[in-house]
């Protein structure tokens, strides 16, 4: 103890000299620990991705079969990318008009709507105004349901037409109606 009191300056220099390597060592140690924690965080974030990829690898054959089945179904649901948009729209309009006329409806207006481009599909629309009986409209909707590729009804507005009778003794005329249909079909873009 006497030496420390007699040589305080030397004691401080020796103490600080011993403290410097300890500080450098602890700084390096904490730096390595923080780097390890960073790497551990990266590993924890990557582990679920690797598990998903491993699951895909393990089920690759089943996924391939499912993709082939989905592609087979897609043929029935959308027009292929190889067909021109204008040709698809014209053929759609012709097919829909023919189905509705065959069902007993008369078409007063038919119009191809502008194509809406979406991520994987072109939305090709068609707007029609038809006249006829409710049975004919029902038959027309059933005919549209059977259309391949899939044809969606975006909107349907129906209103009755006024029935005119000349005399009260005339037999009642069946109710006629008018309907406005907006139809949609899809064309693949990829």
C-alpha positions in Angstrom: 0.0 0.0 0.0 2.9 2.3 0.7 4.1 1.9 -2.8 0.8 3.1 -4.2 0.7 6.1 -2.0 4.3 7.0 -2.8 4.0 6.4 -6.6 0.4 7.3 -7.4 1.3 8.6 -10.8 3.1 5.4 -11.7 0.2 3.4 -10.3 -2.3 5.2 -12.5 -0.1 4.7 -15.6 0.3 1.0 -14.8 -3.4 0.6 -14.1 -4.5 2.4 -17.3 -1.9 0.4 -19.3 -3.5 -2.8 -18.0 -7.0 -1.4 -18.5 -6.4 -0.6 -22.2 -6.0 -4.3 -23.4 -9.0 -5.2 -21.2 -11.1 -2.5 -22.9 -9.9 -3.6 -26.4 -10.6 -7.2 -25.6 -14.1 -6.5 -24.2 -14.8 -4.2 -27.2 -13.8 -7.0 -29.6 -15.7 -9.6 -27.6 -18.9 -7.5 -27.7 -18.4 -6.7 -31.4 -18.2 -10.5 -32.1 -21.3 -11.2 -30.0 -23.3 -8.5 -31.9 -22.1 -9.9 -35.2 -23.1 -13.4 -34.1 -26.6 -12.1 -33.1 -26.9 -10.4 -36.5 -26.0 -13.6 -38.3 -28.4 -15.6 -36.0 -31.2 -13.1 -36.9 -30.4 -13.7 -40.6 -30.5 -17.4 -40.1 -33.8 -17.2 -38.2 -35.3 -15.2 -41.1 -34.0 -17.5 -43.8 -35.0 -20.8 -42.0 -38.7 -20.5 -42.9 -37.8 -19.8 -46.5 -35.6 -22.8 -46.7 -38.3 -24.9 -45.1 -40.8 -23.8 -47.8 -38.2 -24.5 -50.6 -37.5 -27.9 -49.1 -41.3 -28.5 -49.0 -41.5 -27.5 -52.7 -38.6 -29.9 -53.5 -40.2 -32.7 -51.6 -43.6 -32.2 -53.3 -42.3 -31.3 -56.7 -44.0 -34.2 -58.6 -47.3 -33.5 -57.0 -47.1 -29.8 -57.8 -46.2 -30.6 -61.4 -49.3 -32.8 -61.7 -51.4 -30.1 -60.2 -50.0 -27.5 -62.5 -50.8 -29.7 -65.5 -54.3 -30.2 -64.3 -54.8 -26.5 -63.7 -53.5 -25.8 -67.2 -56.0 -28.2 -68.6 -58.8 -26.4 -66.7 -57.5 -23.1 -67.9 -58.1 -24.1 -71.5 -61.8 -24.4 -70.6 -61.9 -21.1 -68.7 -59.9 -18.6 -70.7 -58.9 -17.9 -74.3 -55.3 -18.7 -75.0 -52.6 -16.0 -75.4 -52.1 -17.1 -79.0 -55.4 -15.7 -80.1 -55.7 -12.0 -81.0 -57.9 -9.8 -78.7 -59.9 -8.4 -81.6 -60.6 -11.8 -83.0 -61.6 -13.1 -79.6 -64.0 -10.1 -79.1 -65.6 -10.6 -82.5 -66.0 -14.3 -82.1 -67.4 -13.8 -78.6 -70.0 -11.3 -79.9 -71.0 -13.6 -82.7 -71.3 -16.7 -80.5 -73.3 -14.9 -77.8 -75.7 -13.3 -80.3 -76.3 -16.7 -81.9 -76.9 -18.4 -78.5 -79.4 -15.7 -77.4 -81.3 -15.7 -80.8 -81.5 -19.5 -80.6 -83.0 -19.2 -77.1 -85.8 -17.0 -78.5 -84.6 -13.5 -77.7 -84.3 -10.6 -80.1 -81.2 -8.5 -79.8 -81.6 -4.7 -80.2 -78.1 -3.7 -79.3 -74.7 -5.4 -79.1 -71.4 -3.7 -78.4 -67.9 -4.9 -77.6 -66.5 -3.0 -74.7 -62.9 -1.8 -74.6 -60.4 -4.4 -73.4 -59.2 -4.0 -69.8 -55.7 -5.2 -69.3 -55.0 -6.8 -65.9 -52.0 -8.6 -64.5 -52.4 -12.0 -66.1 -55.6 -11.6 -68.2 -57.2 -9.3 -70.7 -60.8 -8.7 -69.7 -62.9 -8.7 -72.9 -66.4 -7.3 -72.3 -69.6 -7.4 -74.3 -72.8 -5.4 -73.6 -76.2 -6.5 -75.1 -79.7 -5.4 -74.9 -82.3 -8.2 -75.6 -86.1 -8.4 -75.7 -88.3 -11.5 -75.3 -90.1 -13.5 -72.7 -88.9 -14.6 -69.3 -88.6 -18.2 -70.5 -86.5 -17.1 -73.5 -84.2 -15.1 -71.1 -83.9 -18.1 -68.8 -83.0 -20.3 -71.8 -80.5 -17.6 -73.0 -78.8 -17.5 -69.6 -78.6 -21.3 -69.5 -77.0 -21.2 -73.0 -74.5 -18.6 -71.9 -73.6 -20.7 -68.9 -72.7 -23.6 -71.3 -70.3 -21.3 -73.3 -66.7 -22.4 -73.4 -64.4 -20.6 -72.4 -66.1 -19.3 -69.3 -68.4 -16.4 -69.7 -69.2 -14.2 -66.7 -72.3 -12.0 -66.3 -71.0 -8.8 -64.8 -74.3 -7.1 -64.7 -77.9 -7.9 -65.6 -80.8 -5.4 -65.6 -84.3 -6.5 -66.4 -87.4 -4.4 -66.9 -90.9 -5.4 -68.1 -92.3 -4.1 -71.3 -95.8 -2.7 -71.3 -98.3 -5.1 -72.7 -101.0 -3.5 -74.8 -104.4 -5.1 -75.3 -106.9 -3.7 -77.7 -110.0 -5.2 -75.9 -110.6 -6.7 -72.5 -112.0 -9.8 -74.1 -108.7 -10.6 -75.9 -106.6 -13.4 -74.4 -103.8 -12.1 -72.1 -100.5 -11.6 -73.9 -97.5 -13.2 -72.2 -95.3 -10.7 -70.4 -92.4 -9.5 -72.5 -89.3 -7.9 -71.0 -86.1 -6.2 -71.9 -82.7 -6.9 -70.4 -79.3 -5.4 -70.5 -76.5 -7.8 -70.0 -72.8 -7.0 -69.6 -70.7 -10.1 -70.1 -67.0 -10.7 -69.5 -64.5 -13.3 -70.7 -60.8 -13.6 -70.1 -57.9 -14.0 -72.4 -54.5 -15.1 -71.0 -51.7 -12.6 -71.5 -48.8 -15.0 -70.5 
